[in-house]
Amino acid sequence: MNYVIGIDLGTSAVKALLIDRKGRVCGEASEAYPLIQEKSGYNEQNPELWVQGTLTAMRTVVREAGVKPEDIDGISFSGQMHGLVLLDQKRSVLRNAILWNDTRTTQQCREIEEKLGEQLVSIAGNRALEGFTLPKLLWVKRYEPELFAKADVFMLPKDYVRYRLTGHIATDYSDAAGTLLLDVSGKAWSETIAGVFGLALTLCPPLVESHTSVGTLLPAIASETGLPETVQVFAGGADNACGAIGAGILSEGETLCSIGTSGVILSYAGAGAHYGGKLHYFNHGKENAFYAMGVTLAAGYSLTWFKETFAPGVSFEVLLQGLEETLPGANGLLFTPYLVGERTPHADAHIRASFVGMDASHRLPHFTRAVVEGITFSLKESLDILRGAGHRIDSLVSIGGGAKNDTWLQIQADVFGADIHRLESEQGPALGAAMLAAYGSGWFDSLAECASVFLTRSRTFHPRQQQAKRYAGLYEIYKRIYEDTKQLNEQLSAFRSL
């Protein structure tokens, strides 16, 4: 039996997944690493910890599965998007990586918008947000000029790890699309954008497809992991692109709902699609394909915050039993999940969450249901934009924490007005990375063929007419809360630092 390894380089840990030709998970290992938060809004990591964690996870997953190292055909990657790693001419790391969730670059975002205007969206497919890579480059250029002068190339997180394994520098289109430096439709680094900010295109790594082999393991890496030097290493993709592959979002009409710390509605999109900056528009991990995506910043995080704050002694399983004890609408209680601001459809770092409609009759199960419904309403706003742009969405694949509870899946079906599919075995972006390795290794003629073997939908939840109608009315009220509380939150912000 032959195997591939999918590696997902996340924000808090790296995960290695060992998969056989039938798509069965034969082993899994993960290694955690810390954030570095020197100031409010700063989020950095030491790239060396990514490398060491990856090597340990690879070594562990092969050893504990008891497979022969020579039976590993390929390795590929999924990775946290947008993070900035700067290398000098000797390929030494110049500073800690600045991560996707670092918010120090608001000034640089305004500069980008001012200098490029609507050109930015027409070329890069996205508006300037603090998470993207270009604002980070401009921040380093502005505040660490001596260090920036030494920079020879920038890399994205997973690409740096892969470079350390193979000695080959490259990035794939799906990850490059999250930099704001890529001409998304043209699949090339943008001379226009780079030129406006005095950045040399030589600073950008070479571009490859996600299933492209970028080399084999370096002798020292092979020795450390116990794998042969002949193992092919494939470029891989951004975590959202690999999550889409791992959920089978590979053709027109396929859409994904992912509820983790943040929440994502992601839909397969055609070339040249435009959403006016209301949604993210990125290159897919599938060749010559794209996807559109809306984001709720605090999706699962809202539920975690609620539990830790108001029910710290209650397990998530027990807490979510409250969904079954209450009716749709939580007895007139609404929640907006703006705990850390919002991304879609309101790119607003200052808006804050609200419970609206509280009275003395409300108990813990009502609040729990309101939080879950509020998260789902927020995701529906992204779905509405997609449908308004011409996407026909009759069903979605649901993954993440929101797919682990039957009642929440039924709420998604009722709120979205669409069938909701659960996967039999959900492994997220790591599986997407493994599928890229399987396709790149020649196991299948296409990613779609790979998905037909690796993925099975185990259950479907259908919208219920009466509940869907009730939710439609509640949703109209929910959408008003943002505008009705925006000014209040701006005024309250003056008191938050006191």
N, C-alpha and C positions, 0 to 999 in steps of 0.2 A: 504493500500500500504506500502511496506517495502522499505528501502533505505540503501545505503552505502555511506560512505564519503571517497573520495580520497584526500590525502594531498600531495602537491608538495612543498618541502622545497627548494626554489631556492636560488640564490646568492644575490638577492636584495629584495625578498619578499617570503612569504609563501602563498599558495593558497589552499583553501578548496573547494571541488566540491561535491555537493549533487546529487546523481544519483538514479533513481528508477529502478524497475525491467525491464522496457522496454528500458533502456539506455538513458532516457531523463534527461537532466540537469534541476534539480528543484531548484538549488540555487548555488551561488558562492560568495566567500568572500576572500579578501586578506589583508595581513598586511605587510608593508615594514619594513626593518631594515637596518642600515648603515654598510658600510665597515669601517674597521680601517686600515689606511695606514700610519704607522709611518715612514717608509722609502721607497725609491724607490724600487719597486719589492715586497714589503711586502703587503699581503692582509690577514687580519684576521677579525674575528667576535666574538662577545660575545654570546656564546651558550644560555645564559639565555634569550636573545631577541628572539631566535628561538622558545623557549618554550612558552613564553608569547604571541608571535605573533600567534602561532599555536592554543593556547587555545582561543584567541580572535576570530580568523577566524572560528573555530569550533562552538563557541557559536553564532556568528553572522549568519552563514549560516543556522543553524537550526532555529533560531528565525525568521529570515526574510522570510524563506520559509514557515513558519507556520505549520511545520509538528510536529507530536507527537514524543518526544524524544524516547519513548519506541519502535517506529517503525524503529529505526536505528539498523540494524543487525550487521554491521561491519565497521571498519576503517582500511585503509592501507596507505602506504607511498611511495612516490617517493622522491629522494633527490639528491642534488648536490654531485658529487662523490669526492673521494680522501681526503676530509678535515680531519684534525687530531684533535680529542678531547681527552685529557688525563685526566683520573680519578685516584684519589688515593684510598687507601683501604676503606676510608669512603665514597667513591663515590662522592667526591667533585671535581669540575673542577679545574685543576692545572694552566691553562693559557688560554688565548684566543685561539680559534680554528684557525689553519693555513689552508687556503683555497686552492682549486684546482688551482686558478690563481695566487698563490704566486710563485715567481721565485727565491727565495733566495738559492735554493738547488743545483745549478749547480755542485759545488764541490762534493756533496754527490752522484750525479748521475754518475760522472766520477769514483768515488770510487766503486760504485756498478758494473759498467761495467768492471772495472779492475779486481775485485775480482771474479766475476761470469762468465764473458765472455759469450759464447753462451748458457751456462746453464740457464741464466736468461730467454731468450726467450723460450727455450724448456720447462721450468717449469711454468713460469708466463705468457707466451704468449705475452709479451710486452717488449719493451726496456725501459730503465730508462729515465724518463722525469721528469722535475721539479714538475709537477702537482701531481704526485703519492704520496702515503702515506709513503712508506718506506723511501724515501729521507728526508721527514719531521721528521720522528722518529730519523733518524741518525743526523739530524741538531740539534734537541733538545738535544740528547745525547752528542753531541760534544760541544755545546755552552751554554747549560743550564743543566749541569750534576747534580747539586743538586736537581733541579726540577725533572729531569728524574728519579732519584733514588727513588722518591716518587711515580712514576707512577705504578699503579697496572693493568690497562687495558686501551687500546685505543679504541675509538669508532669513527664511521663515523657520519656525521651530522644528518641524519634522524634517525639513530639508537639511538643517544643520546636523541633526542626528544621523541622517542617511549619509551625509558627506563624511562623517567620522567613521562610518562603517565601510564605505567604499572608496573614499578619496575623490569622489566626483561631485562637482558643484552643479546644481540645476534646481529648478522648481517647475511644478506642473501648472497648467492653466487655471485649474480650479482654485488653487491657493494664491496664485499671482493676482487673480481677480479681486482679492480682498486687500490689495495694497493701495488702490486708487492710482496706480501708475500704469495699469494695463489697459490697452484698447481692447475691451472685452469682445466685441464683435469681430475685430480685425485680428485678434489673437497675436498681438505683438506689444512690446513695451511702447508707450506713447512718447514720441519725441516732443510733441506739443506740451504735455504736462510736465515732463522732466525739464524741458527748456525754460518754461516759465519760472521755475524755481532754481535754475542754475545747477541742476543735477545731471551728472554725466550718465549716459545709458550704460556705460561700463560698470556702474555700481550695481546694476540689476543682473541677477543670475540668468544663465541660458534657460530657455523654455522648452519643455517636453510634454508629451501626453502622459496621462496618469498611469497607463499600462506599459509605458516604455521601460525597458531594462536600462538602468544607468550604471551597471557594472556588477561585480561580484565582491565578496567579502575580502577585505584586506587580510593578509596573513596573520597579523597580530589579533585581529578581531575574531578570525576563525579559531585561533588557538584559545582565546579567552572564552568563547561561547561553546566550543566543542563541535561547531558546525564546519563542514568542508568549505574550502575556498571557492569551490565551483558554484555555490548557491547564488542564483540570480536575484538581484535586488531591483525592485521596480519602483518608479517614482512615487506613486500613491497620490493622495488627494487631500483637500481640506476636509475637516471633520464633517461639515454639513453635506458636502458632496458624497463622502463615503457613507454617511448615514443614509443618504438617498439610495445609493447603490445597495446597501445592506437591507433596505426595505423594499427593493424592487421598483423604485421610481425611475423607470428607464424608458418611458414612452409618453406620448401626448395624452393628457387627461389624468395621469397618475399624480397623486398628491399625498403628502406626508404630514401628520401632526406629531410632533415630538415634544413631550413635556418632561424636561429635566429641570435643572436650576433655572434656566431660561426656557421659554417655549418658542417653538418654531412651526410655522405653516410653510411648507415648501412644495412647489409645484413645478413639474417639468415644463420647460418653456422653449419656444422656437427661437431661431436666430433673428437678431434685430428687433426683438420685443422691447418695448419701452413702457415704463410705468411712472414716468414723470418724477422719479426719485422717491415715490411713495413706498416702494418695495426695494429690497436688494435684488440685483440682477447679476448673476455670476455664471462663469463657465462651469459646466458639470464635469464629473470625473469620467463620464462617457465621452468619447471623442466627438467633437463638433456638435455638442449638445449644451444646453443651458438650463438654469432653473431660476425661478423667482421665489423670494422668501420674505416673509414678515416675521418680526421678532417681538415677543413679550419678554421684557427683561427679567421680571420676577414672577415666573410661573410656579414651578415647584418650590422655588425659594419662598414664595408667599405662604405656602402651606407649611413649610418647615419653620418659618418665622412664627406663624400662628401657633403651631404646636409647642415650640420651645417657650413661647411667651405666656400662653394661656392654658396649656395642658402638658407641662413638661413630664409628668409622670405617666402619661398615656401613650401607648404604642400607636404607630400610624395605622395599623390594622384595626385597632379598637376605635381610634378617632374616626376613621372612614366608615365605620358601621353607622355613624350618625347620618350618612347620606341616605340610608334606607329608612331611617326613622322620621324623616322630614319630607315634605312635599316640594315640588319645583317652586322656586321663588323664596324658599327659606322663610316663609311667613312674612313676606314683605321686607326682607333684609337684603341689601345689595352691598357688594364689596368691589372696589377697584384696585387692581394689583400694582399700584404705582409706588411700591416701597423704595425703589432706587431710580425713580424717573420712569420714562417709557420710551420705546423705540418706534413701534408701528401701532397705529398710524400717527402717533404724536411723538415726534422726535423732540422730547422735552425732558431735560435733565432735572428740572426743578419741580415738576408735578409730583404730588405725594398721594399715598393711598387713603381711602376713605371707607368707613362703614356708614351706610346711609339707611335710615329707617328703623333704627333700634328702638325697642320699647321693652317694658319689664317682662314681657312674655317670652323673650328670646333666651334660649339656653345654648349650651355648647354645641349640640348637633345643628342648630340653626346657623350659628356662626361658621361651623365647618362647611356646611353646604353652601353658604354664601361665598366663602373663599373659593371653593371649587368651581362654582358657577361663574364667579367673577373672572377667574383665570380663563375659563372656556369662552366667556363673552369677549375677552380681550383678543383671543386667538381668532374668533369669528370676524373681528374687524379686518384682519389680514385676509381672511377668506373672502370677504365682501369685495376687497380691492381686486383680488384675482378674478373673481366672477365678473366684476365690472369691467375688467380689461379683456374679457372674452374667453376666459378659461371655463370650460364646462366641468364642474366638479360634482360628480354624483356619489363618490366614495372616497375615503381616505384610509391610509394605513396609519394606525396609531401605535407609537412606541414610547418608551420611557416610563416614568413613574405613573403617568396618567393612563397607561395601558395595563396596569397591574390590578386595577379594581373594576369589577364588572359594572357597578353602578355609575362610576365616572365615565366609562366607555359609553354607556347608554345616554348619559347627559350630553356627551359629545355628539352622538347621533341626533338627539333631539334639538340641540342648539344649532348645529351645523346644517341640519336638514339634509343629511347624507348618510349612506351606509358607512359604518366604521369597522375596519378589519383588524383583527389581532393576529400577530404572527405566532406560529407554533413555538419557534425558538428565536428570541430576539437578542442579538448581540451588538447591534448598533454599528458605529463607524469602524470598529475593529473587524467586523465581518465584511464590510465594504472593502476594507484594505485587503483582506484575505481573498476576496473575489477578484480584485485587480491582479493579485499575484497569480491566482488560478488561471485567469484569462491570459495574462502575459506569459505564463508558462506553457500555453498551448493546450490546456485541458479542455477548453471550449472555444468555439468559433466566435462567440460574442458574449457580452455581459448578460444579455437577455437569456441566452441559453444557460449560462451559469446560474442565473436567478431561478430558472425553472427547476433546477436540481437542488439548489441550496435553500430555497425559501418555500414555506408552506403557510397559507393563511388558515388558522385553526378555528376561528369563530367570527361571525359577522353580526353586528348590532344594527338594527334598522330603526329609523326615526318613527316615533309614535305620534299620530296626528294631534291628539288632544294636548299632550305635553309640549309638542313643537309649537303649537299655537300660543300656549301660555308663555313659553320662553320668548317668542317673537315680540310679545308685548313688553316683557321685562327688558329685553335687549334695547328697545327704543328708549326706555328710561335710563338704562345703563349708559348709553352713548351721550346723554346730556350731562352726566356727572363731570366729565373732564372740563367742559367749558364753564360749568357752574361753579367749579372749585378752583379753577386756574388762578384767578385773581386773589382768592383767599390764601392759596398756597404761596404765592409770590410775596404777600404781605407777611405771612407767618415765617418765611425764610429768614427775616431779620431777627427773629427770636431764637432760632435753632442753635446758634452758637453761644447763646448766653448760658 
